[in-house]
Amino acid sequence: MQQRLQKLISAAGIASRRHAEELITAGQVNVNGKVVSELGAKADPTIDKIKVKGRLINALLQQHENIYVLLNKPRGYLTSMADPEGRPLVTELIPSSLGRLHPVGRLDFNTEGLLLLTNDGDFTNVVTAARNQIPKVYKVKVKGMPTDNAVERLRRGIAIAEGERTAPAEVRQLRSTEANGWFEVTLHQGRNQQIRRMFDAIGHSVTKLKRIRIGLLDDKFLATGQWRTLTDIEVKRLKNTRARKIAPPAKNVRAKKTRPPIRPKRG
């Protein structure tokens, strides 16, 4: 049966659908020896030979098994599949026996904490889709102690660049010293280096940043640099995540007074 190429590439564990689309438009995919650069193109893996960057992926589709990994990422690792500068990659922390896994979303090079990796492109699309708004919780250490007014600006949403403003965030103060403040920040969006840019905007640079939760998923006992596979229940919960629609407040409508029914008199 014919399927869209980006779906097949994703199912083979080569890349997420979004990245697969980039590979197609870049001319990195060919079917039966012909380059295919149109996103609507389809192929049948049972009869067509599909190659990505010169690599035949038909065998990968036949023996594909979805794998979901939770990694406690250390600082100094790049959330990418490759790096021309030769920096360490998060994929190097996962055994090659698990096959080719790609990161779900990103964590900055100098940020540590929980990161998902998988070979399931559909799973990646669900978790990273803006409409699903899976909350991510971070522990943040900053220079100095922001004022209450500054923290409130972060909660309401703050301009981090011209024409770029963050969505409201949950910010909770954990503790403070004369030199540093500690906060727990929950984001419902994922802009590039968002937390660092948020605190820069109020004049307090981030010195340490760690993601401690993804949706309902956390693991306090997973040491830095260690990983584990997700349980079936954890995968199901993440796949079933949907954006929560906040109902508008009910209008204050006064109830109309009604007269009690008139009962017939007894003779």
N, C-alpha and C positions, 0 to 999 in steps of 0.2 A: 504493500500500500504506500502511495506517495505521501510524503510529509514535507513540511517546510524545512529548508536546510538548517536554519538557525535552531530549530527544535531538535533535529538530529544531532547536530554538533554539541548541543547542550546535553542531550541524552547520553552521548558518548563520554561525557565528563571532560571534554576538551576546554570548555569555557561556559560562562553564563550565556543566556540568550542575547543579552545586550552586547557582550563582547563578541559573540558569534556573528552578530549583525555587522560589527566593525570589521571582522575578518572577511566577511563576504564582500562588503563594499570596497575593501582594500585589495580585492583580487587574490586573496589567499586561499580560495576554495575552488576546486574544480570537480566536475562530475563527468565521468567517462572521458577524461582527458581534455575537457573543455572548461575554461575559466568561467565561473558564474559569479556575477557581481550584482544581480538583482535580488532584493530582499524577499520578493514573492516567489522565488524559484523553489521547486519541489523536487524530490528524488525518492526512489524506492530502494532502500538499503539491501533488499533481497536480490535485486537484479542490477542496480547501478553501483559503479565504483566511485566512492566519495573520498576525496583527499582534502586534508587541511594542512597547509604549509608543506605539501608534498608527502604527508603521512596518511596512509589508508586507514579509515576509521570504521570500516564495516565489521571487523572482528571485535572491536570495542563495543559496538552496538549489540552484538550477539551474546557476549559474556558480561554485559554490564550489570553491576549490582550497586544500588545506591548506598553511599556511605556518608555518615554525618559525624563530624568530629568537633569537640569543644577543646580549644587550646588556650592556655594561660600564657599569652604572648609576653616575652621579656622586652625590655627596651633594647633599641639597637637592631631591630629586625624590620625589614620592609614587607608590607602587606601587598605582595605582588607575585606574579609568576616568573618574572625575570627582571634583571636590572643591568643596564649597560655599564654601570659604575662598579659592579661586582660586590655590592653590599649584601650582607646576609639576608636570606628570605625566610618567611614564616614556613614555607613549604619544606624547608630543610629540617624542620623540627618534627616532621611527621614521617614515619617509616615509608620507604618506597613500596613496600609490600601492599600498602593500601591503595596503590594506584595513583593516578594523577588527580589531585584535589585542588580546587581553587578557593580562595578566601571569599567569604560572604560579607560584602562591605569592606570597610577599611579601618585600621587603627594607625595613627601617625607613627613614624619611625621611632620617636622618643616617648611614645605612649605604651603603657603595658596594660595587660588585662585580658578579659575574655574575648575570644574571636572564634567564629564558626568557619569551618572548611567543609566542602562537600564536592561531589561530582554530579549532583542533581541540580540542573539548571532551573527547573521549575521551582524548587525549594528556594533557590537564591532569589528568584524574581519575587516570590511572596514575602520573604523576610526584608528585602530592600525596597519594596514598593512604597512610595510615599503615602499612598492611600491607606495602607495598613497601620502606619504610625506605631510600630513596635517600640515601646519606650526603652531607652538604654540609660543605665545609671552609672555615674562616674564618681570617684573619690578624687577631690582636687585640693592641692596645696598651692597657695599663692603667697607672694611677697607682701608683707604688711597685712593690715586688717581693713577691708573695705567698710565703709559706713553703711548704716541701714538703708539710707536712700539709694546708695549705689547698688546694693544687693536687690532692692526692689526694682530698679531699672532692668536688671537681668531677668527678673521674674516676668516682667511685662513684655520683654522683647526689646532688643537694643540694636542700633545701627552699627554694623561692623565694617561697612564699606559704603561708598556712595551708591545709593539705590539698592542696598542689600541690608535687610533687617531680619533678625532672628525671630522665630516664633516664641510665644511664652514658654518659660521653662520653670521647673520646680527646683528651688535652691534652698537648701537647709544647712545652717551653720552647725558644724560638728564641735569644733574647739578652736582656740586661738592662743597665740603667745604674743610677745612684744614684736617678734619678727615675722610671724607667719599666721595665716588663717587657713583652716581646713573646712571644706564644704562637701556636701553631697548634692550632685546636680543630675537631674533627670531630663533628658532631651527626647523630643518626639519628632525630630528631624535630624538630618545628618550632613550638614554643610562641612566643607573642608576646614579642618582645624578649628571647628566652631567654638569649643570651650576656651581654647587659648585666645582666640580673637575676642570673645565676649569679655574676658577679664582684662585683656589689654585695653579694651574700650573704656574701662573704668579706672585704668591706671594701676592695675595690680597683675603683674605677669605670673604665669603658671610655672611652678618649679617641679611639680610632680603631678602626673595624671594617670589614673588607672580606671579601666572599665570593670565594674564589679557585677553587673547584671544585664542580661538581654531579655526583655520581656519578663517572664516568670523564671527564666533560667539563670541560676547562679551556682557556684561551687566554691565554698570557702576552703575546702580541703585539697583543691587542685593547686599544686605548687607551681611557681613560676617556671615556664619552659616545659611543663608537663601537659599531657592531653588525655582525653578519654572519648569514647564513642557515646553518642546520645542514645537514650533509651527510646523505645517506640513511642511511649507516651509523650516524651519531650518533643519529638519530631512532629507528632500529630498536633500538639498544642501550638507549635510555631506555624505549621501549615494552615491551621484554622484561624489564625489571627485575622481579625477584621478591625477596621477603624471604628472607633467609638464615636457615635454622633451625639453631641450634647444637645439635649432638648432645651428649647427656649423656656425661660421662666414663665410660669403660669400667670396670667393677668389677674389682678385683684378685682374680681367681679363680685359685687354684693348679691346675695341671694334675694330673689323677689319674695316678698311676704305673700302668703296665700291664705285665704280664709278657710277655716275648717268646714268640712261638708255639713250641710244642713240636714239634720236627721228628722224624719217625720215624727210628730207627736203621737203618743199612744192615747187612745180614747178610753 
